[in-house]
Amino acid sequence: MLKGIDISKWQAGIDLTKIDTDFVICKATEGVGYTDPYCDSYYQIAKKLNKKVGVYHFARPDLGNTAEEEADYFVKETLGYQKEAILILDWESGNLGNITWAKTWLDRVYQKTGVRPLIYMSASVMRNYDWSPIVKDNYGLWVANYGINNGLANDNVFNTYPLKYWPFYALWQYTSTGRLNGYDENLDLNYFNGDRMAWDKYAFANINDNSEEQKEKTIDELAEEVIAGKYGNGEERKNALGNQYDEVQSVVNQKLGITTSKTITYTVQKGDTLSTIANKYNTTYQKIAQDNHITNPNLIYPGQQLVIKQN
């Protein structure tokens, strides 16, 4: 069991080095045009302190935004955090019974990142609507449920207070007026139902798939498994491979002698250079730099998305 806080610009000035927490969840985005200005600084400090991290998106369907628009904005703004942070939809604005909107957002983020997000809501919202479609597709719950068990976490809290659709809470926010040494204002305080390894499973990918095993395999090994039929076709394959889909599919096409002419998007990984990326796709680093308006070919960063034009 881990203890932690969730913060946004409203906690500007907080010194995370003085706060005794196991994890920090940061507000990343809201709607389709707002990125919290403190998110990255909080996030990077928390990482340096070896705390587990999460990022959340505050949904604004009340503004007329589509779930796809908001999901795409969140994914774009959190590229550098994906596969190390838990991803979360903050569901507390507008028509809270619009299950379809929430599920569309969750599905879209999962499709684009390979990570199943959690959904945050109050206990009353959890009880008052039918969340079975979201539970069925294995999106976990972060619930705000105050005044329970005097804020002390145990199995009964995570498993019975009250659970109408989900089998358990992944995260429990037990107060919005908590106090911790090192900060003189109120804080949202939370417990995570698991250890650091469990946190990583939520952050890395679908907790019910073979993502941990998959993550250790080379692109070539994954391509061989695709050819053998392991990951299905179409959307099923895209969901299973997540951010690795384009890379793996390119190798599959090469192995099967399939000639394609298309543009793909590649997410830069730690240790990548333009030359190594170019070699993967039978192109040149000069062409990638030109297509992406990169003036310094030696300056790319993990999480950056590059357009790769294949002939």
Backbone torsions as a table, in degrees:
resi	resn	phi	psi	omega
1	MET	NA	132.8	-179.3
2	LEU	-116.3	151.6	176.8
3	LYS	-115.4	146.0	-177.4
4	GLY	-164.9	-178.5	-177.6
5	ILE	-128.1	158.5	168.2
6	ASP	-122.0	135.9	-170.7
7	ILE	-138.9	162.1	177.9
8	SER	-149.2	-163.2	-180.0
9	LYS	-60.1	-22.2	-178.4
10	TRP	-69.0	-14.1	175.7
11	GLN	-105.7	23.2	178.9
12	ALA	-50.8	132.8	-179.5
13	GLY	100.0	-10.6	178.6
14	ILE	-63.4	137.0	179.0
15	ASP	-104.5	100.8	-175.0
16	LEU	-66.0	-19.7	178.3
17	THR	-69.3	-16.9	-177.9
18	LYS	-102.9	-1.8	-175.3
19	ILE	-102.3	128.2	-179.9
20	ASP	-87.1	93.0	178.1
21	THR	-139.9	156.6	175.2
22	ASP	-91.9	-26.4	-178.8
23	PHE	-144.7	157.8	177.4
24	VAL	-133.6	126.1	175.9
25	ILE	-109.5	126.7	-173.9
26	CYS	-112.0	140.3	170.5
27	LYS	-69.9	127.8	-180.0
28	ALA	-102.1	-54.0	-171.6
29	THR	-141.7	166.9	174.8
30	GLU	-147.9	134.7	178.8
31	GLY	61.3	-135.3	-178.9
32	VAL	-122.3	9.8	-178.5
33	GLY	-145.8	3.8	-175.8
34	TYR	-116.5	126.2	171.8
35	THR	-119.1	127.8	-177.4
36	ASP	-62.2	124.7	-174.7
37	PRO	-67.4	-15.6	-178.7
38	TYR	-100.5	-5.5	-173.2
39	CYS	-55.9	-53.2	-172.9
40	ASP	-67.0	-38.2	179.7
41	SER	-66.0	-43.6	175.2
42	TYR	-57.4	-47.5	-173.7
43	TYR	-61.1	-48.7	-176.0
44	GLN	-66.9	-37.5	177.7
45	ILE	-65.6	-44.5	179.2
46	ALA	-59.2	-42.2	178.4
47	LYS	-61.7	-44.4	-179.7
48	LYS	-62.3	-29.2	179.2
49	LEU	-85.2	4.4	179.3
50	ASN	64.1	32.1	174.4
51	LYS	-91.8	149.1	172.4
52	LYS	-71.1	151.2	-172.3
53	VAL	-131.1	153.5	174.2
54	GLY	-145.5	158.2	176.3
55	VAL	-134.7	143.9	-178.5
56	TYR	-129.7	157.2	178.4
57	HIS	-115.4	125.8	177.7
58	PHE	-87.0	110.4	-174.8
59	ALA	-71.7	140.1	177.5
60	ARG	-130.9	59.9	175.2
61	PRO	-63.8	-21.2	179.2
62	ASP	-65.6	-16.3	178.3
63	LEU	-90.2	1.8	-179.6
64	GLY	86.7	8.2	178.5
65	ASN	-74.1	146.1	174.3
66	THR	-82.4	157.3	177.5
67	ALA	-63.4	-36.7	179.8
68	GLU	-64.2	-43.4	179.2
69	GLU	-60.7	-44.9	-177.6
70	GLU	-71.3	-37.0	177.7
71	ALA	-64.2	-44.5	-179.6
72	ASP	-62.7	-39.2	178.9
73	TYR	-65.1	-44.6	178.6
74	PHE	-60.3	-46.6	-178.8
75	VAL	-61.3	-43.8	-179.3
76	LYS	-63.0	-39.7	-174.8
77	GLU	-82.4	-9.5	-177.1
78	THR	-118.6	21.8	-176.3
79	LEU	-54.7	-41.5	-176.7
80	GLY	-73.5	-7.7	-176.4
81	TYR	-106.1	-15.8	-173.3
82	GLN	-67.2	142.5	-178.3
83	LYS	75.4	10.1	169.3
84	GLU	-135.6	-18.8	178.8
85	ALA	-112.2	146.4	168.6
86	ILE	-70.1	134.8	179.8
87	LEU	-101.0	139.5	-170.5
88	ILE	-142.2	139.7	169.6
89	LEU	-99.2	120.7	177.8
90	ASP	-90.2	108.8	-170.6
91	TRP	-108.9	89.1	-178.6
92	GLU	-150.9	21.0	-179.8
93	SER	-136.7	140.0	177.4
94	GLY	85.5	-150.8	179.8
95	ASN	-77.2	98.0	-173.6
96	LEU	-73.8	-7.8	175.6
97	GLY	-92.0	5.0	-179.8
98	ASN	-81.9	74.4	-176.7
99	ILE	-61.1	-35.4	-177.8
100	THR	-61.7	-42.9	179.5
101	TRP	-62.1	-47.7	-178.2
102	ALA	-61.6	-44.3	-177.9
103	LYS	-67.8	-36.8	177.9
104	THR	-61.5	-41.4	177.4
105	TRP	-62.7	-47.6	-179.4
106	LEU	-60.5	-45.3	-179.8
107	ASP	-62.6	-41.5	-177.3
108	ARG	-64.7	-44.6	179.4
109	VAL	-65.1	-41.7	177.9
110	TYR	-61.6	-42.8	-179.6
111	GLN	-61.6	-39.2	-174.6
112	LYS	-85.4	-23.5	-174.9
113	THR	-116.2	-19.2	-173.6
114	GLY	77.3	6.5	-179.5
115	VAL	-113.9	131.8	176.8
116	ARG	-84.5	116.4	179.2
117	PRO	-72.9	161.6	166.5
118	LEU	-89.8	165.7	172.1
119	ILE	-123.6	133.2	179.9
120	TYR	-102.1	136.4	176.5
121	MET	-160.4	167.1	175.6
122	SER	-78.6	162.7	178.8
123	ALA	-62.3	-35.6	-179.1
124	SER	-68.4	-39.8	176.7
125	VAL	-65.1	-39.6	177.7
126	MET	-59.0	-39.2	-176.3
127	ARG	-79.6	-29.7	-167.0
128	ASN	-89.2	-9.5	-177.4
129	TYR	-131.1	161.5	-177.3
130	ASP	-88.7	100.9	-177.6
131	TRP	-94.5	11.4	-174.7
132	SER	-58.8	-34.7	178.1
133	PRO	-62.6	-34.7	-179.9
134	ILE	-76.6	-39.2	177.3
135	VAL	-64.7	-41.2	-179.0
136	LYS	-57.2	-36.4	-179.3
137	ASP	-92.1	14.6	167.1
138	ASN	68.9	37.0	171.2
139	TYR	-93.4	121.5	-173.9
140	GLY	-75.0	169.0	-173.8
141	LEU	-114.1	132.4	165.2
142	TRP	-114.0	114.7	-172.5
143	VAL	-114.2	141.1	170.9
144	ALA	-96.8	109.7	-175.2
145	ASN	-140.8	98.8	-170.6
146	TYR	-94.6	157.0	175.5
147	GLY	75.5	18.9	-178.0
148	ILE	-103.0	128.4	171.6
149	ASN	55.7	28.8	-180.0
150	ASN	56.0	29.2	178.6
151	GLY	73.6	16.0	179.7
152	LEU	-101.6	124.5	-176.6
153	ALA	-86.3	136.2	171.0
154	ASN	-154.3	179.0	-176.7
155	ASP	-59.5	-35.0	-179.2
156	ASN	-63.7	-38.6	178.6
157	VAL	-64.1	-48.2	-176.1
158	PHE	-69.7	-24.8	-171.3
159	ASN	-111.5	-11.6	-173.0
160	THR	-136.5	-3.3	-170.0
161	TYR	-111.5	97.6	-47.0
162	PRO	-90.3	149.4	-175.3
163	LEU	-123.6	104.2	-176.6
164	LYS	-91.4	-34.5	-177.0
165	TYR	-124.5	-45.4	179.8
166	TRP	-75.4	148.6	176.8
167	PRO	-76.3	-21.5	179.9
168	PHE	-166.6	163.1	171.0
169	TYR	-81.9	138.7	167.4
170	ALA	-83.0	-42.0	178.3
171	LEU	-132.9	143.2	178.3
172	TRP	-126.9	115.5	171.9
173	GLN	-91.1	110.6	-170.5
174	TYR	-100.7	-7.7	174.7
175	THR	-161.7	151.5	173.1
176	SER	-108.9	3.3	-177.7
177	THR	-126.3	34.5	-179.1
178	GLY	-76.6	158.0	176.9
179	ARG	-128.4	137.8	176.4
180	LEU	-131.0	146.6	176.1
181	ASN	-58.0	134.7	179.2
182	GLY	103.0	-6.6	178.6
183	TYR	-146.7	130.4	-170.8
184	ASP	-97.1	9.9	179.0
185	GLU	-117.7	171.9	177.8
186	ASN	-66.9	149.7	177.5
187	LEU	-136.8	148.4	167.2
188	ASP	-75.5	123.5	179.9
189	LEU	-111.4	142.6	-171.7
190	ASN	-140.5	157.2	167.2
191	TYR	-120.4	143.6	172.9
192	PHE	-105.4	133.4	-176.1
193	ASN	-84.1	72.5	179.9
194	GLY	159.9	-175.7	179.4
195	ASP	-104.1	-171.1	-177.6
196	ARG	-64.5	-34.5	178.1
197	MET	-66.9	-39.4	177.5
198	ALA	-64.3	-39.2	177.1
199	TRP	-58.2	-45.4	-178.9
200	ASP	-62.2	-33.8	179.1
201	LYS	-66.0	-38.7	174.9
202	TYR	-66.4	-38.3	-174.9
203	ALA	-76.1	-35.5	-172.9
204	PHE	-77.9	-40.8	-177.4
205	ALA	-179.9	-173.4	179.0
206	ASN	-51.9	121.3	-175.3
207	ILE	-69.9	-9.1	179.7
208	ASN	-105.6	1.9	179.3
209	ASP	-104.8	-168.0	-178.3
210	ASN	-97.9	35.4	-170.9
211	SER	-62.1	-38.1	-180.0
212	GLU	-64.4	-44.0	176.9
213	GLU	-65.5	-43.6	-177.5
214	GLN	-62.0	-38.7	-176.2
215	LYS	-61.3	-27.5	-176.8
216	GLU	-86.9	-10.1	-175.6
217	LYS	-85.9	151.7	176.1
218	THR	-75.8	162.6	177.2
219	ILE	-60.3	-38.5	-179.6
220	ASP	-64.6	-41.2	178.5
221	GLU	-65.0	-40.4	178.0
222	LEU	-65.0	-38.9	178.7
223	ALA	-61.2	-42.1	178.3
224	GLU	-62.2	-37.6	178.7
225	GLU	-69.2	-36.5	175.4
226	VAL	-61.0	-46.8	-179.6
227	ILE	-61.3	-33.0	179.1
228	ALA	-78.2	-4.9	175.9
229	GLY	94.6	9.4	-173.3
230	LYS	-65.9	-37.2	-171.1
231	TYR	-104.8	14.1	175.5
232	GLY	70.1	-155.9	-177.3
233	ASN	-130.8	168.3	172.2
234	GLY	54.1	-133.4	-177.0
235	GLU	-63.0	-32.4	178.4
236	GLU	-60.5	-43.9	179.9
237	ARG	-68.1	-41.5	179.3
238	LYS	-61.3	-43.9	179.2
239	ASN	-64.4	-39.7	-177.2
240	ALA	-68.5	-36.7	-175.2
241	LEU	-94.0	-17.5	176.7
242	GLY	56.7	-130.8	-176.8
243	ASN	-67.0	-13.3	-179.6
244	GLN	-88.5	-2.1	-171.7
245	TYR	-57.4	-52.6	-174.8
246	ASP	-61.2	-42.5	179.7
247	GLU	-62.3	-48.3	-178.2
248	VAL	-65.2	-44.2	-177.4
249	GLN	-63.5	-34.9	177.2
250	SER	-61.6	-42.2	178.8
251	VAL	-69.0	-38.2	176.6
252	VAL	-58.0	-47.3	-179.7
253	ASN	-60.2	-41.0	178.6
254	GLN	-63.8	-44.1	-178.3
255	LYS	-65.5	-33.4	-177.9
256	LEU	-91.6	-0.1	179.1
257	GLY	71.3	26.6	180.0
258	ILE	-88.0	122.5	178.9
259	THR	-94.3	124.2	179.3
260	THR	-128.5	154.4	173.3
261	SER	-126.1	104.6	-174.7
262	LYS	-156.9	168.9	175.7
263	THR	-111.8	130.1	178.0
264	ILE	-119.8	165.0	175.8
265	THR	-111.6	126.6	-179.5
266	TYR	-113.2	131.5	177.1
267	THR	-94.4	120.6	-177.7
268	VAL	-62.4	131.8	178.6
269	GLN	-104.4	162.1	177.8
270	LYS	-59.2	129.7	179.5
271	GLY	93.1	-8.5	179.5
272	ASP	-69.1	149.0	165.1
273	THR	-127.8	164.1	178.1
274	LEU	-61.7	-33.7	-179.7
275	SER	-66.3	-45.0	-179.7
276	THR	-66.4	-37.3	177.9
277	ILE	-65.8	-42.9	-179.8
278	ALA	-60.1	-39.9	-179.9
279	ASN	-63.5	-34.8	179.7
280	LYS	-63.4	-31.9	-171.8
281	TYR	-114.2	17.6	176.1
282	ASN	53.9	46.6	176.6
283	THR	-135.1	-166.1	-179.9
284	THR	-119.3	154.4	178.9
285	TYR	-66.9	-29.2	178.5
286	GLN	-63.9	-40.3	-178.9
287	LYS	-68.4	-40.4	177.9
288	ILE	-62.9	-43.8	179.3
289	ALA	-61.0	-43.0	179.8
290	GLN	-65.0	-44.2	-177.6
291	ASP	-67.1	-24.1	-177.5
292	ASN	-109.7	10.6	176.9
293	HIS	56.4	41.2	179.0
294	ILE	-92.5	118.5	-178.2
295	THR	-85.8	-27.2	177.9
296	ASN	-118.3	99.4	-176.8
297	PRO	-61.2	-15.7	-179.5
298	ASN	-88.9	-0.7	-175.2
299	LEU	-117.8	91.8	169.9
300	ILE	-131.7	163.0	-173.7
301	TYR	-140.0	149.9	178.2
302	PRO	-56.3	135.0	-178.7
303	GLY	97.1	-18.2	178.7
304	GLN	-67.2	139.6	178.9
305	GLN	-102.3	130.1	-179.4
306	LEU	-116.5	140.6	173.2
307	VAL	-86.3	124.3	178.1
308	ILE	-113.9	115.6	179.9
309	LYS	-97.0	114.1	-177.9
310	GLN	-102.2	139.9	178.0
311	ASN	-95.7	NA	NA
